[in-house]
Amino acid sequence: MTLPTHVRTHKLSADAFLCAAGFNLIGADSPAIEAMTDFSRTQAVSIPVQASVNDANAYMISRGVRLLVVVDGNERIAGLITARDILGEKPVQVAQARGVKHEELLVRDLMTPIGAIDTLYLDEVLNARVADILDALKQLGRQHILIEDTDPVTGLARVRGLFSATHIGRLLGVPVLGFDLPRTFAEIEAALAG
């Protein structure tokens, strides 16, 4: 194998150690874009609107995510469904109101429809800090927020990525678990301050 002349191989340093990934990679004043999950680099995890809630929960677990983008039969965004939607009180209330069993509920029954989804525009995110994103999430009382931009080829609006409080916590080295948003934000804010 021949390598270009500007790239040379070297022997690993005898005192080398592994880089610890995932901890304290960002701070309050870090550019927000550093904490964004960018769908131009990472495939968004989606589920059909007619899937069962139980299938959605299993899919979230298998993919290690807490939010799924819900798509219709034409692969257009119909809404979002989160672990909180599936595991909270909402499924019990909807099942009782409709007189159905929990296992009969579909994603469309519990999802947040597209018209109710808050987003941030990418051009604003490019000038924001991580602390700004956390403030927006906290004000909304949400764990996730989508990022919208315009596809340069088609000129159509597209979902470019998302921010997740859990992901930001991971980047800070803060274990963020559960649905207790005030506690989640308090832990992240303490990590940013310290």
N, C-alpha and C positions, 0 to 999 in steps of 0.2 A: 504494500500500500504506500503510495506516495502522497505526502502532505504538502500543501503550499509552503513556500519558503518562509512566509511570515508567521507560520504556526510550527512550533517545535515541541516535542515531548520532553518531559523531565521526569526524574525519579521523585517519588513522593518523599517529602521531608520526614526525617526520622522522628521528629517531635510533633507531627501533625495530630490533630484531634478532630472529632466530628463537630460540625456546626450544629447548634441546637436550634431547630426550626420551630416556628410557631409562637415564640414567646417574646414579648416586648418588641415586636417588629414595627409598631406604630405608637404614636403618642397623641395627645390632644391636639397639638398643632400640626400633626402630619397631614399632608394632602389627603383629602377624603378619598380620592380615586384609588389610593393604596389599599383601602379597605373594601372596595367594591368588588363583587363577583361580576366579572365582565363576560357576558354571553357571547362575545366575539372570540373569547378564548376558552370558555368552559360551557359545555352544553347545558342548556336549561333543562330541568326535569319537569316533564309535563304528564298529564293524565287526561283521558277523554271525559267529557262532561257526564257521560252515561255510566261510568265505572261505579262500582259499589264503594261505599265509604270504607268497608273492611279492606277492600283491595287497595284503596288509596293509603290507608294506614300501613299496610304491609309494604307497599312500594316505598313510602317515606323511610321506613326502617331499613329496607334493603339498600337504599341509595344514600342513607345517612343525612337526610335533609328534613326540614320541618315545614317546608312550603313547596307546593306543587302548582305550576301554572296549568290552569284548566283550559283545554282546547275543545272546539266543536268538531264536527265531522270534516270541516274544510281546513283544519289546523289553524283556525283563527282563535285568538285569545277570547275566552268566554268569562274568565274570572280567575280567582285564586282560592286555594284551600290550604289551611295550615293545620299543624298538629293540634293547635288549640281548638280549631273548629271541630275536629274529629273527636278529641278526647275530653273536651270540656262539657259544659252543661247543654250546649246547643243541640247535639243529636238527641238527647233525652227529650228536650222540649219539643223539637220538631216531630219526633216519632209519636209522642203523646198527642200532639195537636192534630196529626194526620191519621192517628189510629193504626199505625204500622209498627212492625218490629224494627229494632235497631239495624239488623242485618239487611233489611229491605231498603234502607236509605241509600241514595245515590249521591255522588259528588255534587251534582247540580242542586240538591236539596240543602246543602250546607255551605257551599262556596260563597265568597264575596263576589258579586257580579261585577263585570268590567266597569260599569258606570259608577261604582262606589270605590274604585281603587285610586288611592293617592299615589302620585309619582313626583319625582324630581326630574328636572331637565339636565341632561348631561353637561351642557355648557355652563350651568350654574354650579354643578358638582365640581367641575374642573377648577373653580375658584374657591371651593369650600374646604374646611378643615374637618377632621374626624369629629371634633367636638360639636361642630355645626350639625353634622348628620345625627349624632346622638341626641342633640336638642330637638331636632325635627321628629325623631322616633318617639322621644319622651312626650312631646306635645300631642302627638297623635295617639299615644297609648298603644303603639304597635311595636312588634318585634322586627318587622320587615318593611322595606319601602322599595318600590321599583324605580328604575332609572329609564327615562325615555329619551330617544334622540330620533333623528331622521336618517333613513337609509340613503346613502349618497347615490346609489344607483337608481332606485325607484322614486325617491322623494317622499316615500310614505313613512308615517310614524312607526317606530318599532320599539320593543322593550329591549334595551341594551344590556341591562344588568339589574342587580339589586344590592341593597345593603341589608345585613342581618345583624342584630344586636349580639347574637350568639357568636357569629363569625368575628365581629369586632372584639368581643371578649376573648376569644381564642388567640387573636393576634396580640392582645395585651397580656396574655398569660393568665386570664381570669376564667375559672370554670363557671360557665353560665348554664344553669339547668332549670327546667321547669317552666311554669307559666306565670310566676310571680314577677310581673314587669317592674314594679317599684323596686324590688330587691335586686333584680337584674341590673337596672340602671344604676342603682346605688353601688353595686360591686364594680361596675365598669367605671363609674365616675371616681371611685376611690383609687382604682388602678391608674387612671389618668392623672390624678392629683399626686399620687405617690411616686 
